[in-house]
Amino acid sequence: MSGAGAEPTVLRVAIDRKVYHPASAEPVEAVRGLAFAVRSGEIVCLIGPSGAGKSTTLRILLGLDPDYEGRVEPDPRTDSARPGMVFQEPRLLPWRTVEQNVRLAMPRARRGRDLDALFAHLGLAPWRGRYPGALSLGMQRRVALARALADEPRLLVLDEPFVSLDDAAAASLRGLVVETVDRLGMSVLMVTHNVAEAIAVADRLLLLSARPASLVAEVTLDRPRQVRDRAWAEATRAGLAAAHPGVIAE
């Protein structure tokens, strides 16, 4: 991505405080003073230690948890601002076909729109009438991606989207995501534990502290993705691990 600073903002998150109140335990502060933005056309990766509050942050910015102090702009609970979402698991209905799974996630008024180009681009055209059980995990993830993209959101949110895939399948799906969002000009916010994966695809990294989650560092990766070789990626990871050992493991 070039000239990111001049691009308009598609998401602005400012979570002043999020506290859980278990029925029979002490309150747990999950997030404190976490603020960031995602600009048009960029890929941002959110990285933090296990239990840091990444899932809590996702629930808030998706509009699934309104019980927090702060704000998310635009309001994700409105149809026009709702991001496309790809979860860790495909979450497909096994009794529905591939095409039915994709269309059911769309607003009712738009379910009849032409999806031929989307299915063709994602390599799903021959599978439209098949059921999820007939597909590999990698292909099911493609269906989940198609479902998230079908209503042409401005923002795509990915929660560990390549976990449990072998290296070849993960690399193929990563490339497909990058190609798709570049072609459509949308933005991506991806949560991942895989630092190498983030370094391969992101324009910016957002590094989170341990719970309560706050922003430790914002790292811009200004080398074009197509020329990020292994040596550069390993050097970048080593530099991050040295600077932020509590977030990036050696």
C-alpha positions as CSV (number, residue, x, y, z in Angstrom):
1,M,0.0,0.0,0.0
2,S,1.3,3.5,-0.8
3,G,0.4,6.8,0.6
4,A,-1.5,5.3,3.5
5,G,-1.4,8.4,5.6
6,A,-3.6,10.2,3.0
7,E,-6.2,7.5,2.8
8,P,-9.6,7.9,4.6
9,T,-10.4,6.0,7.7
10,V,-12.9,3.1,7.5
11,L,-12.7,2.1,11.2
12,R,-11.8,4.0,14.3
13,V,-11.7,2.1,17.6
14,A,-11.3,3.7,21.0
15,I,-12.0,1.3,23.9
16,D,-11.4,3.2,27.1
17,R,-12.2,0.2,29.3
18,K,-13.9,-3.2,29.1
19,V,-14.5,-5.1,32.3
20,Y,-16.1,-8.6,32.7
21,H,-18.1,-9.2,35.9
22,P,-18.3,-12.9,36.5
23,A,-21.1,-14.0,38.8
24,S,-18.9,-15.6,41.4
25,A,-15.5,-14.1,40.9
26,E,-13.6,-10.8,40.9
27,P,-14.1,-8.4,38.0
28,V,-11.7,-8.9,35.1
29,E,-10.4,-5.9,33.2
30,A,-9.9,-7.1,29.6
31,V,-9.1,-3.9,27.7
32,R,-7.8,-0.5,28.8
33,G,-7.1,2.5,26.7
34,L,-6.9,0.7,23.3
35,A,-7.2,3.0,20.3
36,F,-6.4,2.4,16.7
37,A,-7.7,3.1,13.2
38,V,-7.8,1.2,9.9
39,R,-7.5,3.2,6.7
40,S,-9.0,2.5,3.3
41,G,-7.2,-0.2,1.3
42,E,-4.8,-1.3,4.0
43,I,-4.2,-4.6,5.8
44,V,-3.7,-4.3,9.5
45,C,-2.7,-7.2,11.8
46,L,-3.5,-7.3,15.5
47,I,-1.0,-9.3,17.4
48,G,-0.8,-10.1,21.1
49,P,-0.1,-12.8,23.7
50,S,-2.8,-15.5,24.3
51,G,-5.5,-14.1,26.5
52,A,-4.6,-10.5,25.8
53,G,-8.1,-9.4,24.9
54,K,-8.0,-9.8,21.1
55,S,-11.3,-11.7,20.9
56,T,-12.9,-9.2,23.2
57,T,-11.7,-6.4,21.0
58,L,-13.1,-8.2,17.9
59,R,-16.5,-8.6,19.6
60,I,-16.7,-4.9,20.4
61,L,-15.7,-3.7,17.0
62,L,-18.2,-6.1,15.4
63,G,-21.0,-4.7,17.5
64,L,-21.5,-8.0,19.4
65,D,-20.6,-6.6,22.9
66,P,-22.0,-3.1,23.6
67,D,-21.0,-3.3,27.3
68,Y,-17.8,-1.2,27.3
69,E,-16.6,2.3,27.8
70,G,-15.5,4.0,24.5
71,R,-16.7,4.1,20.9
72,V,-16.4,2.4,17.6
73,E,-16.9,4.5,14.4
74,P,-18.8,3.9,12.3
75,D,-21.3,2.0,14.4
76,P,-21.0,-1.7,13.3
77,R,-24.6,-2.4,14.2
78,T,-25.8,-0.5,11.2
79,D,-26.1,-2.5,8.0
80,S,-24.1,0.0,5.9
81,A,-21.1,-0.2,8.3
82,R,-21.2,-3.9,9.2
83,P,-17.8,-5.5,8.3
84,G,-17.5,-8.9,6.6
85,M,-16.3,-11.5,9.1
86,V,-14.3,-14.7,8.7
87,F,-14.0,-16.7,11.9
88,Q,-11.4,-19.3,13.0
89,E,-13.8,-22.0,12.0
90,P,-15.8,-21.8,8.7
91,R,-19.2,-22.1,10.6
92,L,-21.0,-23.4,7.6
93,L,-24.5,-24.9,7.8
94,P,-24.0,-28.5,6.7
95,W,-27.5,-28.9,5.4
96,R,-27.1,-26.0,3.0
97,T,-25.2,-25.9,-0.2
98,V,-22.1,-23.7,-0.7
99,E,-24.2,-21.1,-2.5
100,Q,-27.0,-21.1,0.0
101,N,-24.4,-20.6,2.8
102,V,-23.1,-17.6,1.1
103,R,-26.4,-16.0,0.2
104,L,-28.0,-16.6,3.6
105,A,-25.5,-14.2,5.2
106,M,-26.6,-11.4,2.9
107,P,-29.4,-8.9,3.6
108,R,-32.6,-10.4,2.3
109,A,-33.0,-7.6,-0.3
110,R,-29.6,-8.4,-1.9
111,R,-29.7,-12.2,-1.9
112,G,-30.6,-12.4,-5.5
113,R,-27.6,-10.5,-6.8
114,D,-25.2,-12.0,-9.3
115,L,-22.3,-13.8,-7.5
116,D,-20.8,-15.5,-10.6
117,A,-17.6,-13.3,-10.6
118,L,-17.1,-13.9,-6.8
119,F,-17.4,-17.7,-7.0
120,A,-15.2,-17.8,-10.1
121,H,-12.5,-15.6,-8.5
122,L,-12.4,-17.8,-5.3
123,G,-12.3,-21.0,-7.3
124,L,-15.7,-22.1,-6.0
125,A,-17.8,-22.1,-9.2
126,P,-17.7,-25.9,-9.6
127,W,-18.7,-26.3,-5.9
128,R,-21.7,-24.0,-5.7
129,G,-24.2,-26.8,-5.5
130,R,-22.2,-29.1,-3.2
131,Y,-22.5,-29.4,0.6
132,P,-19.8,-28.3,3.0
133,G,-19.1,-31.9,4.0
134,A,-17.8,-32.7,0.5
135,L,-15.1,-29.9,0.8
136,S,-11.7,-29.9,2.3
137,L,-11.0,-27.5,5.2
138,G,-9.2,-25.1,2.9
139,M,-12.2,-25.0,0.5
140,Q,-14.6,-24.5,3.4
141,R,-12.4,-21.5,4.4
142,R,-12.9,-20.2,0.8
143,V,-16.6,-20.5,1.2
144,A,-16.4,-18.5,4.5
145,L,-14.4,-15.9,2.7
146,A,-17.0,-15.7,-0.1
147,R,-19.7,-15.3,2.5
148,A,-17.9,-12.4,4.1
149,L,-17.3,-10.7,0.7
150,A,-20.7,-11.3,-0.9
151,D,-22.2,-8.0,0.4
152,E,-19.1,-6.0,-0.7
153,P,-18.1,-4.7,2.8
154,R,-15.6,-1.8,3.1
155,L,-13.9,-3.7,5.9
156,L,-13.0,-7.4,6.1
157,V,-12.3,-8.8,9.6
158,L,-10.3,-12.0,9.9
159,D,-9.9,-14.0,13.1
160,E,-7.0,-16.5,12.7
161,P,-8.3,-17.3,9.2
162,F,-5.5,-19.7,8.2
163,V,-5.2,-21.7,11.5
164,S,-5.2,-25.6,11.1
165,L,-4.3,-25.4,7.4
166,D,-1.2,-27.0,6.1
167,D,1.5,-24.6,4.8
168,A,0.5,-24.9,1.1
169,A,-3.2,-24.4,1.8
170,A,-2.5,-21.5,4.1
171,A,-0.2,-19.8,1.6
172,S,-2.7,-20.3,-1.2
173,L,-5.6,-18.8,0.9
174,R,-3.4,-15.9,2.1
175,G,-2.5,-15.0,-1.5
176,L,-6.2,-15.2,-2.4
177,V,-7.2,-12.8,0.4
178,V,-4.5,-10.3,-0.5
179,E,-5.3,-10.4,-4.2
180,T,-9.1,-10.1,-3.5
181,V,-8.9,-7.2,-1.2
182,D,-6.4,-5.4,-3.5
183,R,-8.7,-5.9,-6.4
184,L,-11.8,-4.7,-4.5
185,G,-10.0,-1.9,-2.8
186,M,-11.3,-2.9,0.7
187,S,-9.5,-2.9,4.1
188,V,-8.6,-5.8,6.3
189,L,-8.2,-6.1,10.1
190,M,-6.7,-9.6,10.9
191,V,-6.1,-11.1,14.3
192,T,-3.3,-13.7,14.2
193,H,-0.8,-15.4,16.5
194,N,1.4,-16.2,13.5
195,V,3.9,-13.3,13.3
196,A,5.5,-14.6,10.1
197,E,2.0,-14.6,8.5
198,A,1.4,-11.0,9.6
199,I,4.8,-9.8,8.3
200,A,4.0,-11.5,5.0
201,V,0.7,-9.7,4.4
202,A,0.3,-6.6,6.6
203,D,0.8,-2.9,5.9
204,R,0.8,-2.3,9.6
205,L,1.1,-4.3,12.8
206,L,-0.7,-3.4,16.0
207,L,1.1,-5.0,19.0
208,L,-1.0,-5.5,22.1
209,S,0.1,-5.9,25.7
210,A,-1.0,-8.7,28.0
211,R,-4.3,-8.2,29.7
212,P,-5.7,-5.7,30.0
213,A,-5.0,-5.1,26.4
214,S,-3.5,-1.8,25.3
215,L,-1.5,-0.7,22.3
216,V,2.2,-1.4,22.8
217,A,3.4,-0.4,19.4
218,E,2.3,0.4,15.8
219,V,4.8,-0.9,13.2
220,T,4.6,0.1,9.6
221,L,5.8,-2.5,7.0
222,D,6.7,-0.3,4.1
223,R,8.4,-2.9,1.9
224,P,6.0,-4.0,-1.0
225,R,4.5,-7.4,-0.3
226,Q,5.8,-8.8,-3.6
227,V,9.5,-8.2,-2.6
228,R,9.4,-9.4,1.0
229,D,11.9,-12.2,0.9
230,R,12.7,-14.7,3.7
231,A,15.8,-12.8,4.9
232,W,13.9,-9.5,5.2
233,A,11.0,-11.3,7.0
234,E,13.3,-13.0,9.5
235,A,15.2,-9.8,10.2
236,T,11.9,-8.0,10.8
237,R,10.7,-10.6,13.1
238,A,14.0,-10.7,15.1
239,G,13.9,-6.9,15.4
240,L,10.3,-7.0,16.7
241,A,11.1,-9.8,19.2
242,A,14.1,-7.8,20.5
243,A,12.0,-4.6,20.9
244,H,8.9,-6.3,22.2
245,P,9.7,-9.6,23.9
246,G,6.4,-9.7,25.8
247,V,4.5,-9.7,22.6
248,I,6.7,-11.3,20.0
249,A,8.4,-14.6,20.9
250,E,12.0,-15.3,19.7
